[in-house]
Amino acid sequence: MGNDEPPPYQVVASDLRRRLTEGEWEAGARLPSRAQLAQHYGVGANVMQRATERLIIEGLLEGRTGSGTYVAPPRERRRMIRFRHRERRGGSPFRADMYEIGSNGTWEASSEARVPAPENVARRLGIELGDPTVHTTYEFLADGKPAQLSLSWEPMAITSGTPILLPEMGPLAGKGVVERMRSIGVDIETWVEIPRPARATPQQAALLGLTAGDLVLTIERTYYAPDGRAVETADIIVSDRAWEVTYEFAVDPPADEAR
């Protein structure tokens, strides 16, 4: 094989992709076994496995343990809008986001106090490695179905001894970070999000109803007080198969109209 030729699994994946696009199998149909497909293409089992795994990652196929490989149904992606003023609405931003698209937003959460900040979290929060934080894991649901995950960290130096130490307990349980922090005199002036494409880990896939290796969008979000202190940071994980994340920004009026 010349250096310019693709590896065998890509050749097989390309032809399978063509056959799927042309409708040789309907959505939900079970494909021939990998052994049968390997014999058809004249390749080994490992090549066939890599080819089908490639198409599973792309969302064209789905594997079912103990049953085989099936044609994945067409993706029905919903739009999740993140915009500049979403944190000014009060209450939970996620619940408000879901309400705007006609869905009921709920979540399950678990918090643990005095968690030593790992290196990346300490850097994002501007604290020392190992400083105590409150670590909260969230599973967000839209109409009872998994929508997104979130891993949050808050410095205990800010919330220790206050009623909002544990985000989902106390008088402001279920409220957003902005409203909770405001209740203890900490205003949030800015928030920064860094979206990055990633592959779902086995744990993330199990919680989001995906296959390990499926595309997800990871959003690194951090809230800042006016003095530049980071008061919370989180990793938000969204299924690329189910959601299209968009950012919406308003255009400032001309200077003469702003006066």
N, C-alpha and C positions, 0 to 999 in steps of 0.2 A: 504494500500500500504506500503510495507516495505521500510526501509530507503535506500536500495540499488537499488530500482526501479526508473527509470527516471520519471519525471512528465508527465502527459498525453499529453501535447502539443508536447513534444519531441518525444513521441511514434508515434503520428500522423504525425509529420514532417518527421520522419525517413521512415515511410511507403510511404508517398507521394514522398519523395526523390527517393526511390526505383522505384516507378512507373514511375517517370519522366526519370530516368536513363535507364529503360527498354524500353522507347519509347511508353508508353501507349498513350501519347498525343504528337503531333508533335509541333515543334517550331512555336509559333504564335497562337496556338490553345487556345480557351477559356475553362477554367476549369468549371466543374459544380459549381453552386453557393455555397457559404459557408454554407448556410442552408442545401443544399443537401449533401455536404461532411460531415457536422456535423452529419446528420442523418445516413449516411453510417458508420461512425466510432463510433457512439453512444456516442458523447461528446456534451458539450454545445457550444454555440456560441463563448464565450470568449476563450475557448481552441482552437477552430478551427481558430479563428483570430490570436492567437499567433503562431500557427503552420505555417499558410501561411505567416505571417510577417517574420518568421524565414527564410523561403525559398526565400522570396523577398530580404532580406538582403544578402543572399548567392548568389544572382544573378540567381537563377533557375526560379523564377517567377517574374512577374511584374504586379503591380496593376494599373488599369486605372480608374480614377474617373468616377463614373456613368456608368461604362461598365462592370467591373468585374475583374477577375484575369486571366492572360494569361501566357503561357509558354514562358519564355524569350528566344530570339534568342541566339545562341552560342556567347560567348564573342570573339571579335576580338581585342586583345590587341596589341598596338603598343609599340615599345621600345623607351624610352626616356633616352638617355645616358648623364650622368653628369660625367665630367672628370676633371682632375687636371688643364689642361691648357685651359679650355673653355673660361676663362676670358681674355686671351691674344690675342684674334682674332680681337678685335676692333668691334665697332658697338654693336648691340643687341645680347647677347648670345642666347636668345630664338629664334630669327629669324634665326640665324646660326644653332641652333639645329634642327629646322624644315627643313631647307634647306638640311641638311645632310640625312634626311629620305625622301626627295622628297616632302615635304609639304611647303605650303606658310604660314609663321607665321606672324600674325598681332595681334593687341591688342587695347583695349580701356582702358583709364585711367582717373582717376579723383583725383586731389590733393587738399589738404586743408592745409594752413599754420597756424602756431601758435596753433597747437593741443597739449594740455598738455600731457606729456608722462605718460601713465598708469604705474602701478607698474612693471609689467613684462617687458615692453619695456624699462623703465628707468634702470632696472637691466641689461638687455642685452646690452644697449648702454653705461652703466657706467655713467649715468647722474642722476640728482636729480629728484625725483618724481614731476611731474608737469612742468618740463622744457619744453620749446616750441619745437615742432618738426614739420616737414612737413610729413603729412600722405597721402600716395597715395594708391589707390585701383586699381588693374589691373584685366582685364578679357582677358586672352590670347586665341587666336583662331588658330587652325590648319585647313587650307583650309575652313575657315569660320565656323568651328564647335568648341564648347568649348573644351579647352585642359587643362587649369589650371587657378587658381586664385592666386593672390598675394596681401598681405597687407604689405606695406612698411613704415618704419619710418626712417627719417634722422634728426639728431640734427640741429636745426637752428643756433646753435653756430658755426657750420662749414660752412653752405651755405648762411646764411643771408647776403644780400647785394651783392650777386654774381649773374651772369647770369643763374646759374643752380639751383636757389632756388626751382623752380617748375620743377620736372624731365621731364615732357613732354611738356615744353614750353622753348622758347629761342633757342640759336644757336645749342645746343646739344640735342634737343628733339629727342627721339627715340634711343639714344645711351645708352649703359650700364652704370652701376654705376662706374665701373673702369675708363672708358674714361671720364665721366663727372667730377669725382673727380680729375683726373689728370689735367684737364683744369684749376683748381684753385689751383694747387700746392700741392694737397693731393694725395700721392701715396698709393695704396692699396697693402699690402704685402701678406696677407693671408685672406682666407675666410673659415668659418667653417659651416658645415651643420649637423643638427641633425634630421634624419628622424624618424617619429613616426606614427604608424597606428592610425586611428581615424574613427569616423562615421560622415557622412555628416549632417550638420545642415540643417534645411528647406531652409534657404537662399542659402547656398552653393549648395544644391541639385537643386534648381531652376536655378541657373546660370550654372551648369555643366550638366544639363539634366539628373539628377539622381533622385532617390527616397530618401527621408529623411531616414537616418540610413544606407545608402549604405557605403561600405568601401571606405575610401580615405587615401592617404598618405599625412601627413603634414610635410613639411620640414622647420625647423627653421634655417634660414641662416643669418650669420652676417659677414660683411666685416671689416677688421682691417687694420689700418695704421701701419707703421714700429714702431711707439712709443707705440703701443698697444691700441690706441684709436679705439673704434668701430665707424665707420662712417655711417653705415646703417645696419638695421636689417629688416628681412621680414619673414612672414609666407607664404609658398607656398603650395597650396592645389591641389592635383592631383587625378583624379578619378582612383581607382584601377581597375574598370571595363574596362576602355579604355586604360590604360597605364601601362606598366611594367617599373618601374624606375630602372636603373642599374647604377653602378659606375664603371668607368674604370680608371685604374692607370698604368702608365708606370713603368717598372723596371729600376732602375738606373744601368748604366754600371759598370763593375768591377772597382775597384780603379785604377788599372794600365792602363785601357783604358781611364779613366776620366782625367788622367794627360796629 
